[in-house]
Amino acid sequence: MKKKFKWKWYHTILSLVLVLLIIVLVNRNKTPETEVTTAKVVKRSIVETVAANGKIQPEVEVKITPEVAGEIIDVYVKEGDSVKQGQLIMRINPDLLSGDKDRNLANLNNTKANYENAKARLSQQESRLKAEIEPNYKRNKKLHEDRVISDAEWQTINAAYEVAVQEVSALKSTVNGALYSINAAEATLRQSQKNLNRTELFASMDGIISKMNVKKGEKVAQTGTMAGTDLFKIADLSSIQLIVEVSENDILKVSLFDSAVVEIDAYPGRKFKGVVYEIANSPISTSTTVSTDQVTNFEVKIRVLKSSYNDLLENGNQPFRPGMSGSADIQTESEANVLSLPLEAVTLRDDTSVHAQKNKDTYDQRAEVVFVVDNGEAKMRKVSTGIQDNSYIKVEGLKENEEVITGPYSAVSRSLNDGDKVKKSENGGYKPKK
């Protein structure tokens, strides 16, 4: 009885061991599947863009500073007013400059009187020389040659003649000097008149008063050896630009006449058309100290095309104001009908190719790869990529309609290996980023 019970016990244990062994062997041959999202390789058009932020500014804006100092006694416009070229904007007190003009006018008149007086004395002396002194000189010269008069008498007559000639020459110089004085006095008077005229400031072009920095009663300093007071600015809002900063990594992608999609914060959801018309050659200076960590940006000017906001110009309104914030997607390159993938499908992995292993010292050991779904397995495939937009990237090395793995990110970038078992997520395939 005991032997029979013992045999049954051994049989039971052996059966359990066999079952456990079968389970282990089955699980050993069964690799766990990774749940993934997928997308197909398809042809599409890709537009590569460079994103940048900036401020709205008029293409033409002039700053008006005074050329004379004084107190502002009249201001005829306010900030935001439309003005025409030549329109009177403000007046500076002209009293001091008016006094200067009166003094310079009096000086000119006095100089002219001196000139006329010098001319009269010259005319009188020339007449006396010709009518009296010169004939007497010639007559006595003949008498002296004929020994009729003595040498002493001749010397006296000759000296009187020379003095008369020198007086005429001196009076001519006086007349010429007086004429020069008149020219100088007239120039001074013209300058004082210009200064007096400069007390009235006019609009230098058609536009909008975009900034008014002074009020009636304030005193302003003139330009010259010191910076003049900024009085006001006139902006031509008929041509608007968005000035953006582009990083040094992207600036070489940007070219003149590139198209741009412009968004202005004041018009959420509205997209305007633009075109690059100026690219700075020098970086924007943000610090006086040089640091390797300092960000280097370049200024790019984008003209906002009026055709994209004509509807906002109704009733003569100006839709944009200087200083408004905005952003632009500069379209730097485009390709149509190219094989492409979602950005998430491409990752960098160690290059295990024979060529890479033979050139470990000089060859970049990282390669661009994707994982293609093949009969439930992930097959690593080396690819070459091209231009990209916010969602898709051009790819070479794959065929149209091949299915590639797009997520999860941790699997594509790190954990997924060539030959791993995969299954599609129940949530469906790839959904591009917005």
C-alpha positions in Angstrom: 0.0 0.0 0.0 2.8 2.3 0.9 4.7 1.5 -2.3 1.6 2.3 -4.3 1.1 5.6 -2.6 4.7 6.5 -3.1 4.5 5.8 -6.8 1.5 8.0 -7.2 3.3 10.8 -5.4 6.3 10.5 -7.7 4.1 10.4 -10.7 2.3 13.6 -9.6 5.6 15.5 -9.1 7.0 14.3 -12.4 3.8 15.5 -14.2 4.1 19.0 -12.6 7.8 19.2 -13.6 6.9 18.3 -17.2 4.2 21.0 -17.3 6.5 23.6 -15.9 9.2 22.6 -18.4 6.7 22.9 -21.3 5.6 26.4 -20.2 9.2 27.6 -19.9 10.1 26.3 -23.3 7.0 27.9 -24.9 7.7 31.3 -23.3 11.3 31.1 -24.2 10.4 30.9 -27.9 7.7 33.6 -27.6 9.2 37.2 -27.8 7.0 40.0 -26.3 5.4 42.3 -28.9 5.9 46.1 -28.7 2.8 48.2 -29.4 3.6 50.9 -32.0 2.0 53.5 -34.2 2.8 53.5 -37.9 2.5 55.5 -41.1 3.1 54.8 -44.8 5.7 56.3 -47.1 3.8 58.6 -49.4 4.6 61.3 -52.0 3.7 64.9 -51.0 5.0 68.4 -51.4 7.2 69.7 -48.6 7.9 73.4 -47.9 10.9 74.0 -45.6 10.5 77.1 -43.4 12.5 79.2 -41.0 10.5 80.5 -38.1 11.3 83.9 -36.6 9.7 86.6 -34.4 9.9 90.3 -34.6 8.1 93.7 -34.7 6.1 95.6 -37.2 7.7 98.7 -38.6 7.1 101.1 -41.5 9.6 100.7 -44.3 10.1 104.5 -44.3 10.1 106.4 -41.0 11.8 109.8 -40.5 12.9 111.4 -37.3 12.6 115.2 -37.0 15.1 117.1 -34.9 15.4 120.8 -34.5 18.1 122.9 -36.2 17.6 125.8 -33.8 17.1 125.9 -30.0 14.2 127.5 -28.2 10.7 127.1 -26.7 7.9 125.4 -28.6 5.1 127.9 -28.8 2.7 126.0 -31.1 1.9 122.4 -32.0 -0.6 121.8 -34.7 -0.9 118.0 -34.8 -1.1 115.1 -32.4 0.2 111.5 -32.5 -1.7 109.4 -35.0 -2.7 112.3 -37.3 -2.2 112.0 -41.0 0.0 114.8 -42.5 1.0 115.9 -46.0 4.5 116.9 -47.2 5.0 120.6 -46.4 2.3 120.8 -43.7 3.2 123.0 -40.7 3.7 120.8 -37.6 5.0 123.1 -34.9 6.7 126.4 -34.2 9.7 127.4 -32.0 9.8 130.9 -30.4 11.4 133.1 -33.1 12.1 136.2 -31.0 15.9 135.7 -30.5 16.5 134.7 -34.1 14.3 137.6 -35.3 16.5 140.0 -33.3 19.6 138.4 -34.9 18.1 138.9 -38.3 17.4 142.6 -37.6 21.0 143.1 -36.4 22.4 141.4 -39.5 20.2 143.5 -41.7 21.4 146.7 -40.1 25.0 145.5 -40.5 24.4 144.9 -44.2 22.9 148.3 -44.7 25.9 149.9 -42.9 28.3 147.9 -45.0 26.6 149.0 -48.2 26.8 152.6 -47.0 30.5 152.2 -46.4 30.9 150.7 -49.9 29.1 153.6 -51.5 31.2 156.1 -49.5 34.4 154.3 -50.6 33.3 154.4 -54.2 32.5 158.1 -54.1 36.0 158.9 -52.6 37.6 156.7 -55.3 35.7 158.5 -58.1 36.7 161.8 -56.6 40.3 160.9 -56.4 40.4 159.4 -59.9 38.9 162.6 -61.3 41.4 164.8 -59.5 44.2 162.5 -60.7 43.2 162.7 -64.3 42.1 166.3 -64.4 44.8 168.0 -62.3 47.7 165.9 -61.1 48.4 163.8 -64.1 48.4 166.7 -66.7 50.5 168.8 -64.3 52.9 165.8 -63.9 53.3 165.4 -67.7 53.8 169.1 -68.4 56.5 169.5 -65.7 58.1 166.3 -66.8 58.7 167.9 -70.3 59.9 171.1 -68.6 62.3 169.1 -66.5 63.6 167.3 -69.5 64.1 170.7 -71.2 65.9 172.0 -68.2 63.3 174.6 -67.6 62.6 173.7 -64.0 65.1 172.5 -61.3 65.5 169.0 -60.1 64.1 170.0 -56.7 60.9 171.3 -58.2 60.5 168.1 -60.4 61.0 165.9 -57.4 58.2 167.6 -55.5 55.8 167.4 -58.5 56.8 163.7 -59.1 56.2 162.8 -55.4 52.8 164.4 -55.4 51.9 162.4 -58.5 53.0 159.1 -57.0 51.1 159.8 -53.8 47.9 160.5 -55.8 48.3 157.2 -57.7 48.8 155.3 -54.5 45.7 156.9 -53.0 43.7 155.8 -56.0 45.0 152.2 -55.6 44.3 152.3 -51.8 40.7 153.5 -52.5 40.2 150.7 -55.0 41.2 148.2 -52.4 38.9 149.9 -49.9 36.0 149.6 -52.4 36.8 145.9 -53.1 37.0 145.3 -49.3 33.6 147.0 -48.8 32.2 144.8 -51.6 33.5 141.6 -49.8 32.0 142.9 -46.6 28.7 143.3 -48.3 28.8 139.7 -49.6 29.7 138.4 -46.1 26.9 140.5 -44.5 24.4 139.2 -47.1 25.5 135.6 -46.3 25.1 136.2 -42.6 21.7 137.7 -43.2 20.6 134.8 -45.3 21.8 132.4 -42.6 19.9 134.3 -40.0 16.8 134.2 -42.2 17.2 130.4 -42.6 17.5 130.0 -38.9 14.4 132.1 -38.5 12.6 130.0 -41.0 13.8 126.9 -39.1 11.6 127.9 -36.2 8.7 126.5 -38.2 8.9 122.7 -38.7 7.1 121.1 -41.6 6.3 117.5 -42.6 9.0 116.1 -44.8 6.7 113.5 -46.4 3.2 112.2 -46.5 2.5 109.9 -43.6 1.3 109.4 -40.0 2.7 111.1 -36.9 3.9 107.9 -35.3 5.6 109.5 -32.3 5.3 112.9 -30.7 7.9 113.4 -28.1 7.4 117.1 -27.0 4.5 119.4 -26.0 3.8 123.1 -26.3 6.0 125.0 -23.8 8.9 122.6 -23.8 12.4 123.8 -24.7 14.4 122.0 -27.3 18.1 121.9 -28.1 19.5 122.3 -31.5 21.6 119.8 -33.5 25.2 120.4 -34.2 27.9 119.6 -31.6 25.2 117.9 -29.5 22.4 115.6 -30.4 19.2 117.5 -30.9 15.9 116.7 -29.2 13.8 114.1 -31.0 10.6 116.1 -31.7 8.5 113.7 -33.7 8.5 110.9 -36.2 6.6 110.5 -39.5 5.9 107.0 -40.8 4.8 106.0 -44.2 2.3 103.2 -43.3 1.5 102.5 -46.9 4.5 100.0 -46.9 4.8 97.8 -43.8 7.6 95.5 -42.9 8.1 92.8 -40.2 11.7 93.0 -38.9 12.6 89.6 -37.4 15.7 88.0 -35.9 17.0 84.8 -37.5 19.6 82.7 -35.7 23.0 82.0 -37.2 22.0 78.3 -37.7 19.2 79.3 -40.1 20.4 82.6 -41.7 22.2 80.8 -44.6 19.0 79.2 -45.6 17.2 82.5 -46.1 17.5 84.3 -49.5 16.2 87.5 -50.9 12.7 87.3 -52.3 11.8 84.2 -50.2 8.1 84.0 -49.5 6.9 84.2 -46.0 3.7 83.6 -44.0 3.3 86.4 -41.5 1.1 86.4 -38.4 0.4 89.5 -36.3 -0.5 89.1 -32.7 -3.2 91.8 -33.0 -5.0 89.6 -35.6 -5.1 86.1 -34.2 -5.7 83.4 -36.7 -5.1 85.7 -39.7 -2.2 85.0 -42.0 -0.6 87.6 -44.3 1.7 87.2 -47.2 5.2 88.6 -47.1 8.5 88.6 -49.1 12.1 88.9 -47.8 13.7 92.1 -49.2 16.7 92.7 -47.0 19.1 90.4 -45.1 21.7 91.9 -42.7 25.3 91.0 -43.3 26.4 91.8 -39.7 24.9 90.3 -36.6 22.7 92.1 -34.1 24.9 93.4 -31.3 23.4 92.3 -28.0 26.4 92.7 -25.7 29.7 94.5 -25.5 31.4 91.3 -24.1 32.1 88.4 -26.4 31.0 84.9 -25.1 30.9 81.5 -26.7 27.4 81.1 -25.2 26.1 84.3 -26.7 23.3 83.8 -29.2 24.0 85.4 -32.6 21.1 86.6 -34.6 20.8 88.4 -37.9 18.1 91.0 -38.8 15.8 90.1 -41.7 13.3 92.5 -43.2 10.0 91.1 -44.6 7.7 93.3 -46.6 4.1 92.6 -45.8 2.2 92.6 -49.1 -0.7 95.0 -49.2 -2.7 92.6 -51.3 -3.0 90.3 -48.2 -4.6 93.0 -46.0 -6.5 95.2 -48.5 -9.8 94.4 -46.7 -8.4 96.0 -43.5 -7.8 99.3 -45.3 -11.5 100.2 -45.6 -12.5 103.8 -44.6 -8.8 104.8 -44.7 -7.9 103.0 -41.5 -4.4 101.8 -40.9 -4.5 98.2 -39.6 -0.9 98.1 -38.3 0.9 100.2 -35.8 4.7 100.4 -35.3 5.9 98.1 -32.6 3.2 95.4 -33.0 4.5 91.9 -32.4 4.5 89.3 -35.1 6.1 86.1 -36.4 7.0 84.8 -39.8 7.5 81.4 -41.4 10.0 82.1 -44.1 9.7 79.5 -46.9 13.3 78.8 -47.8 12.9 75.7 -50.1 10.2 73.5 -51.5 10.0 70.2 -53.4 6.9 68.6 -54.9 5.9 65.0 -55.2 8.7 63.5 -53.1 8.7 60.4 -50.8 8.2 61.6 -47.2 7.7 60.4 -43.7 6.5 61.9 -40.4 9.5 63.4 -38.5 9.0 61.0 -35.6 9.8 58.0 -37.8 13.5 59.0 -38.3 16.1 58.5 -35.6 19.8 58.2 -35.1 21.4 54.9 -34.2 24.9 53.5 -34.2 26.0 52.6 -37.7 27.0 48.9 -37.7 27.8 48.6 -41.4 31.0 47.0 -42.5 32.2 50.3 -44.0 31.6 52.1 -40.7 33.5 49.5 -38.7 36.5 49.7 -41.0 36.7 53.4 -40.6 36.0 53.9 -36.9 38.4 56.8 -36.5 37.1 58.9 -39.4 33.5 57.8 -40.0 30.5 59.2 -38.2 29.3 56.2 -36.2 25.7 57.6 -36.1 23.3 57.0 -39.0 19.8 58.0 -39.9 17.5 55.0 -39.7 13.8 54.0 -39.7 12.0 50.9 -38.7 9.9 49.2 -41.4 7.1 46.9 -40.4 7.6 43.5 -42.1 5.4 40.5 -41.2 5.0 41.8 -37.6 8.7 42.6 -37.1 10.6 45.9 -37.0 13.3 46.0 -39.6 15.9 48.7 -39.2 16.6 50.5 -42.5 19.3 53.1 -43.1 17.9 56.1 -45.0 19.0 59.6 -46.3 16.8 62.6 -45.6 16.3 66.0 -47.2 14.2 69.1 -46.6 11.5 69.0 -43.9 8.5 71.1 -42.7 6.9 71.1 -39.3 5.5 67.5 -39.8 7.2 65.7 -42.6 10.7 65.0 -44.0 11.9 63.9 -47.4 13.4 60.4 -47.3 15.4 58.3 -49.7 16.0 54.5 -49.3 12.4 53.4 -49.0 9.6 52.5 -51.4 6.2 54.2 -51.7 3.5 52.7 -49.4 6.1 50.9 -47.1 4.9 51.0 -43.5 7.2 52.5 -40.9 7.0 52.9 -37.2 6.4 56.4 -35.8 6.0 55.8 -32.1 6.2 55.7 -29.2 9.3 58.0 -29.2 11.1 55.9 -26.6 10.8 52.8 -28.8 11.9 54.5 -32.0 14.8 56.4 -30.5 16.2 53.8 -28.0 14.5 50.5 -27.1 13.4 49.1 -30.5 15.8 46.8 -32.2 16.1 45.1 -35.6 13.8 42.0 -35.7 11.7 42.9 -32.6 8.1 41.8 -32.7 5.6 44.7 -33.0 1.9 45.2 -33.2 -0.1 48.2 -34.3 -1.6 50.3 -31.5 -5.4 50.0 -31.2 -5.4 53.9 -31.3 -4.6 53.7 -35.0 -1.8 55.0 -37.1 0.2 58.2 -37.1 -1.5 61.5 -36.5 0.7 64.5 -37.6 1.5 67.3 -35.2 -0.6 70.5 -35.6 
